Amino acid sequence: MQADRNLYDRLLSPLGLDDEKYERLREYERLLVDWNEKINLTAITEPDEVAEKHFYDSVYPFSLFEVPLGASVIDVGTGAGFPSCPLKLFRNDIKLTLLDSLNKRINFLAALSESIGLGAVCVHARAEELGRSGEYREKFDIACARAVANLRDLCEYCLPFVKVGGVFAALKGSAGREELEEAKSAVKTLGAKVESVFDYTLPSGDSRTLIILRKVSPTPPKYPRNKGQMSKHPL
């Protein structure tokens, strides 16, 4: 069963949906549901909810701030490819890297990328380890993450990947502003500043917050730390 085309049109036509994107999103949905029977990718598999809570909620936030032409984007802890894979369908110019610590999810993402033509680089690694690698550290215009961890820890996972001048886009739920208050010390310590905070609601009424952090100075070499250090000594 597929979501109704009219729903896709209502949600995504203002963001640039056309017949080609629609068909690729439908294939994404099909692969997501099929693979989800074998590995745990998402609790959301009902077609209308996939359209709204995965596809729309991945693409819409990136209409709220400038994504430069040809931007290099890393999606940290991407899981089933959200938010960056739907974004790539609408912004084919971006250069996409998908990072996840579970190899089964990377296998799904590689199959997805090939099937719907994303051209994504899929990397199996932990963010706190890859963020110390010279090949990836401070190499991206944009890092993004959705529903991975609290914002304070997310900053330590994601900001090391961002070039000075680039941004970390954190897609959060209704507690986003509260998390930002708790994360202000981490934001500063890791070389960033709060640029914008956007509150919005999905058509279903669910609350969302998009937090844009601008990288203004290099992240100190000691970060990111391992998960144990982050737990014992939060920033």
Summary of the structure (lengths in Angstrom):
residues: 235
radius of gyration: 17.0
end to end distance: 45.9
largest distance: 50.3
contacts: 790
relative contact order: 0.13
helix: 43%
strand: 22%
